[in-house]
Amino acid sequence: MYHQSFADHRISPYNPTPLDPISVKFLPDADPPRADVDFSAFDPAMTRAVEKFNFTGLRLRIQGMGGGTFHKRYEPKIGKFGEETPEYQVMFSSQVKQIEEHLRKKDWLEMAYIYWFDEPAPKDYEFVTSGMQRLKKYAPGLRTFLTEQVEEGLKGIDIWCVVTLRYDAEAAKKRRAEGERFWWYVCCGPKAPYCTLFIDHPAVELRTWLWQTWQRDIKGVLIWQANYWTSSAAYPDKPQNPYEDPMGYVSGYDTPKGTKKFWGNGDGRFIYPPTSAAVPGLSGDGPVIEPPVSSIRWEMLREGIEDYECLYMLRDLLAKRRDNLSAEQVKRYEALLEVPEDITSDMTTFSTDPAPIYARREAVAKAIEQLVK
């Protein structure tokens, strides 16, 4: 039911096969040491995710990779073997080569991205670059992903996912020339006057965000979580009721129990639990098997993604039909691919009235209909 909600809103979860992972068993005593990678549970689940739900992304977990955040990190290790040992290197290599080969064979390689470290600080850049280069050394076809703005000290990254406040068009242009891609994200920041995901902002902001995404040739958007209903720090004794308290409170990062630090109103929360299970344990005996409840923001994000899809369709059709069109027709269709200033002129200047979006989407839709005739 949750996958269906994601699919209906044209959104891919991080992991479309949460109950059927790729299974990896390391064999350090083999000659030579190797990884035994089993796709028997993963393959049918992934096939269903693609064919039934049309998901387009797969956050790929790599065992022994290490990871962390700006707050804390952990070193790469396989069993008792650290990165500096030949046993680690040969087992890690065996694992990622098998995964790369299998995903390529199944035509899923382009969907996969390895998001193994989150928002590094400068002190982490050398560690992150080392991990990215290790992946590139053994499985260059696996795409690396990092939530950070472009920095000179970071290398080996295929997909940069930049918080919107820190997106630098000139830096992105240089990296695109080297074949790298850009996504971006909003989470606990930025706040006003940027487009955000918070409940207490105009709903149209999330839709406008996708027009800003198209405007900057950004290929993907990321929301850190959709069902963050409670904070173990803010609510250590019983779960938060997300209907009664809409705030996304900080958890993790060594936050003391009982501490209420604010991430943002509705942050991490786009879908809600069934009302009968708003607080676990209060819904009677047994599980509650009901679909999640959508938020207005969940619907606005879908609208924005559909706007982006319409622009993509128009661009694709124009490329295919260009030779059969007059110069004037081409010019008119190309103009529709530009984002009007009355929708958004820069990152902090945009309309909170949806009317300009409706007008532009109608014009784009009519152009699509003309080109498919």
C-alpha positions, 0 to 999 in steps of 0.5 A: 500500500505504501509503494502504491502511494509512492507510485501514484505520486510518481515518487521512488522510495530509497529502497523499493525492495526493503524485505528482499535485499541483495544478500552478501556472504563474505568468505575470508577463508576461501582461496582467494577470499571472495563474496558470495552474492545472492540475488534470488530474493532481490530479483523478483522484488525488484522486477515487481518494483519496476513493472508494477510501480514504475520506480526509477531509483534504487539506493544501493547498499554496499556491505563493508563500505563504511559511512556516516555523517558530519557528526560521526563516521565509521570505518570500512570493515568486513568482519575483522578485516579493515580497508588496509588489509588485502583480504578486505580489498579482494572481498570488497572487489568481489562483492561490487563487481558481482553487483555491477555485472548483475545490475547491468545484465538486468538493465537496472544499473542506471537506476542504482546510486550508492548514497553511503555518506551524508552531508560531510564536513571538510574534515570528512572530505578525504575519507569520502573521496577515498571511499568513492575512489575505491568504488570506482576502482573496482566497479566503475559502472556503479554510480556514486552519490553525495549530499553535498555542494561541489567542493574541490576536495571531493572527487569520484562523485557521479551525482551531486545532491546539493541543498537548494540554498547552496546550489552553484550554477557555475560550479555545476556547469564545470562538473557537468562538462565532466559527465557528472549529474546534479540532484538537489534537496530540501530538508530542515533548510532552507527556510523562507524566502526559499521554496520549502517543504514546511506545513506553514508555507504556501502549498504551491512552493513544493510545486514551484520547486520542480519548475526551479528544478527544470530551470536549472537542468537538475535531474532529480530531487530528494526528500530525506524521509516521508514517514518520520512520525516521531522523534526518539529524542523528543518523545522518548517514552511514547511515540509522537502523534503526528496529527496532534504535534506536526513538528519534525523534531531532531533525533540522532546526532547524540541528542539527549532524551527529552530534548525538543530541537526543531527541524521544521513543521512537517519536516520528514512527514509527507504521508501519515499513518492511518488515523486508527494507528496514529500512536502505536499501541493505541489501536487495539490488538494486532496490526493495522493494515490500511494505506497511508494518509496523504498530505497536501504537500504530498499532492503538491509534490506530485503536481510539480513532478507531473509539470516537470514530466510535461516539460520533458515530454515537450522537449523530447517530442520537439527533438524528434519532430524538429526536422519537420517544423518551421523555424518559427514553430521551433522557436515557439515550442522552445519558448515554452520550455523556458520557465516564465518569471511569473512562476519563478524568476530566481530561487527566492522570487516566485508566485504563491498563486498557482494561476501562472503554473496552470496557464503555462502547463495548459500551453505546454499540454496543447503543444504536446498534443500538436506534436503528437498528431 
